[in-house]
Amino acid sequence: MWMGIDLGTQSVRAVLADDDGEILGSGSAPLTGRREGPLHEQLPGDWWTATAAAVRSALSGGHRPRALAICSTSGTVLLADGRGRALTPAVMYDDGRAPGRGPGRARLLLDAYGPGHIAHQADHIAARLAGRRLPTDSSHALKTGYDPEREVFDAPGVPVLPEVVRPGTLVGEVGREAEAATGIPAGTAIVAGMTDGCAAQIASGSLSVGSWNSVLGTTLVLKGVTAEPLRDPSGVVYSHRSPDGGWLPGGASNVGGGALRTAFPGADPAALDALARAHEPAGPIAYPLGARGERFPFRAPDATAFLLGEPASEAEHWAALLQGVALAERLCLDYLDLLGAPVDGPLAFTGGAARSAHWTGLRARVLGREVRVPLSSEPAVGMAVLAAYGAGAAGYGRDAATLAGTAARMVRPGTRVEGAGPDRFAGPYLTLVDELERRGWLPPQVASHAHTRTERRE
């Protein structure tokens, strides 16, 4: 039995899976935080309380894991003492008080609270489980300035950085104190995890060169597989190191479901989806950012959401937002193609939005290609797969030669959605591309490439 724990923004999720990927138990517990203007913080103690509740629920059927792995939001950091115990609140990945990625947030903590060890969200829970500070993984460390090619940190002004290991490495065992709190047996192996985007990619089974996974929830994350790191001079696309070699390039956009919740608080998405079917393509053109600034497929810290045209109804407004996310997703793939990435391989959809049949079909039609929706695509499932792989490599379970092989055994295939056909979205897409360029956010060469690919498709 293998456990995966996913530390999200709004909840902690835990699953227990067997060697063939059957989910034997699951649990979740909510999380809250403090948002005041650009500030976004959470309390590490709340993570632990929620983790214990989610894990106990997952274990309520009497099954027990042999190993576990943890994923968390990318770029969330805190200060910890020498044993891994939290000294400060956690600065969340989208906290806007510090420039740049994780290093800026780490310096913010050090300036505000003084000395301490930099720890990521997953590091803190792993330390609580083990009763001591453990190495971090290169995936979580990426946005704290870790260079996975040179295998060194490049984070000026951040003096106390953790030891780093490759994801899937056995780093410790659950201790007696944590057993009492969570129900996980002492001695259970702890395997170094990955960020939530990488975890979702593992859960999707998209681990062969040229395959991609699009994770759509509050935000949009695209991740794929290449034989070599993908070079992006702008730094918009970055590459994680795969647990068993190769590279996982990708990027994270601020468009996504968060913009829908802002525009329609308390709405019934299924009811609005049913009404939105009559508006395809939608007349108004939306760029539905959930927060100020954009980071993929272009970098524009001052970018804001916009809507071109006036919706005739709530249904058309909803349809425009759904379409806007899909158009942004298309632009992300065009940008990856511009960088030289193979983007025409298998494509999977995961994340909360994949539960919407209408939105999934719309996205497939906007992209003009077939997509897969795995049966169990949540990041916690990806961490269960990584735990099985890492434990096998360390002699704790079935021998797993590769992560892709372990995923092929454990990931259920799910459904296929066809999207090929006439490109009815070329007009809305190029209107959006031109508007992004006009505002000075989208570089001209990216806009030109989007036009070229659209012309080829037509």
Solvent accessible surface area in square Angstrom, and as a share of the most:
residue,aa,sasa,rsa
1,M,79,0.35
2,W,8,0.03
3,M,0,0.00
4,G,0,0.00
5,I,0,0.00
6,D,19,0.10
7,L,0,0.00
8,G,16,0.16
9,T,30,0.17
10,Q,107,0.48
11,S,43,0.28
12,V,0,0.00
13,R,78,0.28
14,A,0,0.00
15,V,0,0.00
16,L,0,0.00
17,A,1,0.01
18,D,29,0.15
19,D,38,0.20
20,D,79,0.41
21,G,7,0.07
22,E,88,0.40
23,I,61,0.31
24,L,47,0.23
25,G,15,0.14
26,S,43,0.28
27,G,6,0.06
28,S,66,0.43
29,A,10,0.08
30,P,114,0.72
31,L,13,0.07
32,T,105,0.61
33,G,48,0.46
34,R,110,0.40
35,R,149,0.55
36,E,100,0.45
37,G,75,0.72
38,P,82,0.52
39,L,21,0.10
40,H,6,0.03
41,E,13,0.06
42,Q,5,0.02
43,L,100,0.50
44,P,6,0.04
45,G,43,0.41
46,D,59,0.30
47,W,0,0.00
48,W,26,0.09
49,T,93,0.54
50,A,6,0.05
51,T,0,0.00
52,A,15,0.11
53,A,54,0.41
54,A,0,0.00
55,V,0,0.00
56,R,116,0.42
57,S,53,0.34
58,A,2,0.02
59,L,8,0.04
60,S,94,0.61
61,G,59,0.57
62,G,52,0.50
63,H,67,0.30
64,R,113,0.41
65,P,8,0.05
66,R,136,0.50
67,A,0,0.00
68,L,0,0.00
69,A,0,0.00
70,I,6,0.03
71,C,0,0.00
72,S,0,0.00
73,T,8,0.05
74,S,22,0.14
75,G,2,0.02
76,T,1,0.00
77,V,0,0.00
78,L,0,0.00
79,L,1,0.00
80,A,1,0.00
81,D,30,0.16
82,G,51,0.49
83,R,121,0.44
84,G,4,0.04
85,R,121,0.44
86,A,39,0.30
87,L,96,0.48
88,T,10,0.06
89,P,30,0.19
90,A,0,0.00
91,V,2,0.01
92,M,0,0.00
93,Y,39,0.15
94,D,54,0.28
95,D,4,0.02
96,G,52,0.50
97,R,88,0.32
98,A,13,0.10
99,P,111,0.70
100,G,64,0.62
101,R,72,0.26
102,G,0,0.00
103,P,22,0.14
104,G,4,0.04
105,R,14,0.05
106,A,0,0.00
107,R,84,0.31
108,L,45,0.22
109,L,2,0.01
110,L,25,0.12
111,D,125,0.65
112,A,72,0.56
113,Y,108,0.41
114,G,24,0.23
115,P,125,0.79
116,G,11,0.10
117,H,49,0.22
118,I,1,0.01
119,A,9,0.07
120,H,3,0.01
121,Q,0,0.00
122,A,7,0.05
123,D,19,0.10
124,H,4,0.02
125,I,0,0.00
126,A,13,0.10
127,A,6,0.05
128,R,85,0.31
129,L,0,0.00
130,A,15,0.12
131,G,37,0.36
132,R,125,0.46
133,R,70,0.25
134,L,13,0.06
135,P,30,0.19
136,T,1,0.01
137,D,5,0.03
138,S,10,0.06
139,S,1,0.01
140,H,2,0.01
141,A,0,0.00
142,L,23,0.11
143,K,16,0.07
144,T,0,0.00
145,G,15,0.15
146,Y,21,0.08
147,D,36,0.18
148,P,16,0.10
149,E,81,0.37
150,R,147,0.54
151,E,105,0.47
152,V,66,0.38
153,F,48,0.20
154,D,85,0.44
155,A,12,0.09
156,P,100,0.63
157,G,57,0.55
158,V,7,0.04
159,P,102,0.64
160,V,48,0.28
161,L,45,0.22
162,P,11,0.07
163,E,118,0.53
164,V,31,0.18
165,V,30,0.17
166,R,87,0.32
167,P,2,0.01
168,G,8,0.07
169,T,53,0.31
170,L,58,0.29
171,V,19,0.11
172,G,9,0.09
173,E,81,0.36
174,V,4,0.02
175,G,22,0.21
176,R,187,0.68
177,E,145,0.65
178,A,2,0.02
179,E,52,0.23
180,A,78,0.60
181,A,37,0.29
182,T,0,0.00
183,G,18,0.17
184,I,0,0.00
185,P,38,0.24
186,A,30,0.23
187,G,35,0.34
188,T,8,0.05
189,A,0,0.00
190,I,2,0.01
191,V,2,0.01
192,A,7,0.06
193,G,7,0.06
194,M,0,0.00
195,T,4,0.02
196,D,41,0.21
197,G,8,0.07
198,C,0,0.00
199,A,0,0.00
200,A,1,0.00
201,Q,0,0.00
202,I,0,0.00
203,A,0,0.00
204,S,0,0.00
205,G,30,0.29
206,S,1,0.01
207,L,23,0.12
208,S,67,0.43
209,V,95,0.55
210,G,6,0.06
211,S,2,0.01
212,W,1,0.00
213,N,0,0.00
214,S,1,0.00
215,V,21,0.12
216,L,0,0.00
217,G,27,0.26
218,T,57,0.33
219,T,32,0.19
220,L,0,0.00
221,V,27,0.16
222,L,0,0.00
223,K,5,0.02
224,G,0,0.00
225,V,10,0.06
226,T,9,0.05
227,A,64,0.50
228,E,119,0.53
229,P,18,0.12
230,L,23,0.12
231,R,153,0.56
232,D,20,0.11
233,P,137,0.86
234,S,60,0.39
235,G,28,0.27
236,V,4,0.02
237,V,7,0.04
238,Y,32,0.12
239,S,13,0.08
240,H,6,0.03
241,R,59,0.22
242,S,7,0.05
243,P,8,0.05
244,D,56,0.29
245,G,25,0.24
246,G,28,0.27
247,W,18,0.06
248,L,1,0.01
249,P,0,0.00
250,G,0,0.00
251,G,1,0.01
252,A,10,0.08
253,S,0,0.00
254,N,22,0.12
255,V,0,0.00
256,G,0,0.00
257,G,9,0.09
258,G,10,0.10
259,A,9,0.07
260,L,9,0.05
261,R,120,0.44
262,T,107,0.62
263,A,45,0.35
264,F,21,0.09
265,P,107,0.68
266,G,89,0.86
267,A,37,0.29
268,D,85,0.44
269,P,76,0.48
270,A,72,0.56
271,A,49,0.38
272,L,15,0.08
273,D,12,0.06
274,A,55,0.43
275,L,103,0.51
276,A,1,0.01
277,R,131,0.48
278,A,86,0.66
279,H,53,0.24
280,E,39,0.17
281,P,50,0.31
282,A,3,0.03
283,G,56,0.54
284,P,7,0.04
285,I,12,0.06
286,A,1,0.01
287,Y,0,0.00
288,P,3,0.02
289,L,11,0.05
290,G,36,0.35
291,A,54,0.42
292,R,160,0.58
293,G,6,0.05
294,E,5,0.02
295,R,67,0.25
296,F,0,0.00
297,P,1,0.00
298,F,3,0.01
299,R,111,0.41
300,A,8,0.06
301,P,102,0.64
302,D,99,0.51
303,A,0,0.00
304,T,52,0.30
305,A,57,0.44
306,F,22,0.09
307,L,60,0.30
308,L,53,0.26
309,G,52,0.50
310,E,155,0.70
311,P,23,0.15
312,A,94,0.73
313,S,51,0.33
314,E,118,0.53
315,A,12,0.09
316,E,24,0.11
317,H,48,0.22
318,W,10,0.04
319,A,5,0.04
320,A,0,0.00
321,L,12,0.06
322,L,1,0.00
323,Q,3,0.01
324,G,0,0.00
325,V,0,0.00
326,A,0,0.00
327,L,0,0.00
328,A,0,0.00
329,E,0,0.00
330,R,12,0.04
331,L,0,0.00
332,C,0,0.00
333,L,8,0.04
334,D,7,0.04
335,Y,14,0.05
336,L,0,0.00
337,D,39,0.20
338,L,66,0.33
339,L,40,0.20
340,G,59,0.56
341,A,6,0.04
342,P,63,0.40
343,V,4,0.02
344,D,116,0.60
345,G,24,0.23
346,P,75,0.47
347,L,3,0.02
348,A,0,0.00
349,F,0,0.00
350,T,0,0.00
351,G,20,0.19
352,G,32,0.31
353,A,10,0.08
354,A,15,0.11
355,R,206,0.75
356,S,25,0.16
357,A,84,0.65
358,H,14,0.06
359,W,16,0.06
360,T,3,0.02
361,G,7,0.06
362,L,7,0.03
363,R,0,0.00
364,A,0,0.00
365,R,81,0.29
366,V,0,0.00
367,L,17,0.09
368,G,23,0.22
369,R,43,0.16
370,E,78,0.35
371,V,1,0.00
372,R,37,0.14
373,V,23,0.13
374,P,5,0.03
375,L,123,0.61
376,S,30,0.19
377,S,20,0.13
378,E,50,0.22
379,P,25,0.16
380,A,0,0.00
381,V,8,0.05
382,G,0,0.00
383,M,0,0.00
384,A,0,0.00
385,V,0,0.00
386,L,0,0.00
387,A,0,0.00
388,A,3,0.02
389,Y,22,0.09
390,G,1,0.01
391,A,0,0.00
392,G,6,0.06
393,A,70,0.54
394,A,43,0.34
395,G,67,0.64
396,Y,67,0.25
397,G,20,0.20
398,R,119,0.43
399,D,114,0.59
400,A,10,0.08
401,A,92,0.72
402,T,62,0.36
403,L,1,0.01
404,A,45,0.35
405,G,39,0.37
406,T,1,0.01
407,A,2,0.02
408,A,87,0.67
409,R,63,0.23
410,M,4,0.02
411,V,21,0.12
412,R,82,0.30
413,P,104,0.65
414,G,34,0.33
415,T,86,0.50
416,R,157,0.57
417,V,37,0.21
418,E,109,0.49
419,G,5,0.05
420,A,69,0.54
421,G,49,0.47
422,P,123,0.77
423,D,26,0.14
424,R,117,0.43
425,F,3,0.01
426,A,7,0.06
427,G,46,0.44
428,P,21,0.13
429,Y,0,0.00
430,L,35,0.18
431,T,62,0.36
432,L,0,0.00
433,V,0,0.00
434,D,64,0.33
435,E,19,0.09
436,L,0,0.00
437,E,63,0.28
438,R,170,0.62
439,R,81,0.30
440,G,64,0.62
441,W,42,0.15
442,L,3,0.02
443,P,48,0.30
444,P,89,0.56
445,Q,113,0.50
446,V,3,0.02
447,A,2,0.02
448,S,65,0.42
449,H,34,0.15
450,A,0,0.00
451,H,53,0.24
452,T,47,0.27
453,R,57,0.21
454,T,2,0.01
455,E,112,0.50
456,R,181,0.66
457,R,78,0.29
458,E,135,0.60
